[in-house]
Amino acid sequence: MNKRPSPLLLHALAVGAVALLAQNAQSQGIVYNNTTTYNGNFDFAAGTQVGNEVVLAGSGPRYALSTFQVQFNLNGTGTPNASDAVELLLYNNTGGVVQGANSPGAIPVYNSGFSSLTAFTAGSLLTYTLPANTVVNQDFTWVLEFQSVPAGETAGLALFGPTTVGFNYHDAWENSGSGWALDVAGAGNPALEFGAVITATAVPEPTTIVLGVMGACAFLARRRKN
């Protein structure tokens, strides 16, 4: 016959859960920011994925992303083509080694899908509110991909630097359909660091959760003896 959990155990588990929730709430905020100094634009062809591998601020190995803001440019004359669009993709770097670095994995952690661009703009922010289950490693790669950019139009990312929160490797991952490659700016040109702001919450590891609950149990058991 199964025994019901004691009130002491239930109380301890509740305290442990509350402590972990409080820990998460305190850690939520901006974990990456590269928007201080504008250094120009980096344009690339439609159908090519381009972005940065970044390291989020903090000590957590994984993060649940809340919002992602990225600055892009769409330039040209007249009216954008009705099918002009852009999408955001997030990858953990679990792919093969390319130029000494682990490349983005085969399957994105998040894909926003294409959304239409209805006006020419320079330095416009795209803001994505991400699903609660969008969890990435502390070191991960984000990219943008444009769709249906016709002749006479250019699209790309805004260059910023230096990063003020988190870390950027000063190069760009690119994939035009034949695999990932690292692109480094030529001599005299600004580093390939793109303007972005990321908010997130650190995700505690399972061992951290267990230790938190065990600590709460021990504390309450000691109080009961006293």
N, C-alpha and C positions, 0 to 999 in steps of 0.2 A: 504494500500500500504506500503510495507516495505521500511524503510529508509536505505540509505547507511551509513556505519560507517563513522564518521567524520575523517579527516586526523589526528586530535589530538589523537583520540582513537587508530587509527592504529599505530601511532607513539609510543604511550605508550605501547601497546601490544608488539611491536617489541623490545622496550627497555627492557621490562620485560623478554621477551624470551631470549634476548642476555645475560642479567644478570644471568639468571638461567643456561644457557649453560656455561658461564664463571665459575660459581660456581662448576658445575660438572667437568669441565676440571681441575680445581685446586685440586679437591679432588681425582682424579684418581691416583693410585699408589699402592705400596705394603701395604696391610692391614693385612697380616699375614706372619710371617717368623719364622720357627723353623729349622734352618740348621747350628747352630753354633757349637755344640759339639756332635760328634757321640758317641753313648752309646751302640751299638750292634744291633742285629737283633731280630725280633719277627716273627717267622714262624707260618703259620696256614694252614689248609687243604683247598684244592680246593672246591669251592662251598660255602664257608663261607665268609660273608662280614665282614670286620674288618676295623675300622678307628677311628677318633677322632671327638668329638664335640668341636668346637672352637668358640671363640668370636672375630670378626674382630675389628681392631683398628678404632677409630673414634666415632662419635656420631650418625650416621645415623641408623635408625631402619632396613633399607633394603639396599642391595648392588647388583649392576649388576656386576657379575664376568667377568673378561677379560681373564685371564690365570690362570691355576692351574698346579703347578709342585709338584710331589711327588717322593720320593726316595724309590725304592723297591729292593729286592734281589731275584735272581733265582740261586740256587746252585745245583750242581750235576756233573755227569761225562758224557762224550760222547756228543751227540747232543740232544737238546730239542725235545720232541715229536712235531710232526707237528701241533698238535692241542693245544699246550700250549698257553694260552691267558690270558689277564687281562682286566678288565674294571673299570672305575671310576663311582661312583654314589654319588649324592648330595641330602641330605634330610633336610627339615625343621623339627624341633623337635616338631611335632604336634601330636605324638602318645600318648598312655597311659603312666601312670607313672610307671617306673620300678626302683626299688631301690632308690626311692626318686627323680628321674629325669624324665622329659618328654622324651620319646623315639622318634626315627625317625618316621616320618609319613609313611603311607601305600604306597604312591606313590612318587617316587623320583622327585625332581625338574629337575634333569639332569641325563641322563644315556648315557655314551659314547659308549656303545656297546663293545663287545670283540674285542681286537686287538692282533695279534699273537706276541709271544715272540720267537725270532729266535736264541738267543745266551744266554749262561750262563753269568750272570753278578752280581756283588756285588756293591751296591751303585750307581745304574744307575738311572738317572732322567727320568721320564715320563712327557712330557709337553703336556698339553691340551689347545688348543685355544677354548674358549667357545662361543657359540652363543650369540648375543647381548641381547637376552631375558632371559638369565640365571640369574634370580633375586632370592636371598636368604635372609633370615633374618640375622641380625647381629650375632646371635647365631644359628649355624646350624651344621650338621654332614656330614662329607665326609667319604667314605669307598672305599676300593679296594676289588675286588673279582677275584680270579684266577680260571682258568678252565683247566681241564685235566692235572694235575700235577701227573705223574706216580711215582711208587715206585723208590727210588734212587734219586729223586729230591725234593728240598724244595723251597718254595716260601713264601715271607713275606715282611714286612715293616721294614725300618731302624729306629732305635730309636735315637732321638735327644733330646736335652734340655740343658738349659732352653729356652723357647720361647723368642725371642727378639722383635717381633711386634705382637700385639694381645695377646690372652689368650688361654690356653689349660687346660682342667680339670684334666689332669694327669691320665686319665683312658681311656679305649677303649670300644666302642660299638661293639658288635659281634652278628651276626645272621647266624646260620647254617641251617635255614629253619624252625625252631620251635619257632621263636620269638626273640626279642631283649633282650640282657643281657649286663650288665656292667662288665668288667674285670679289676681288679686292680692288679698291680704287687705285688709279694710276698716280704716279708721283705728282704732287702739287694739287691734287683734287681732294675734296673733303671725304672723310671715311664714310663707308656705306652704312650709316646708322640712321634709321628711319624714325620719324616722330610717332610716338605711341605712349599711351597711359594705360596701365593695367591695375585693377583693384581685385583683391582676392583674399581668401581666408586659408591659413595654414591647416592642413589636414593631419590630425594626430595619428601616429602609427598605432596598430593594434596593441603593441606592448605598452605604449603610453596609457592607453585606456585601461588595460588590466592593472597596471601599477597604480593608477589613480583610484580605481575602485577598491583594490586591496588596501591602500593607504587609508581610505575612508573607513573601511571595515575595522581595521586595527584601531583607529582612533576612537570609534564609537564603542568597541568592545572594552577598551581601557576605561572609558568614561563610565561604562556600566558597572565595572568592578569597583571603581571608586565610589 
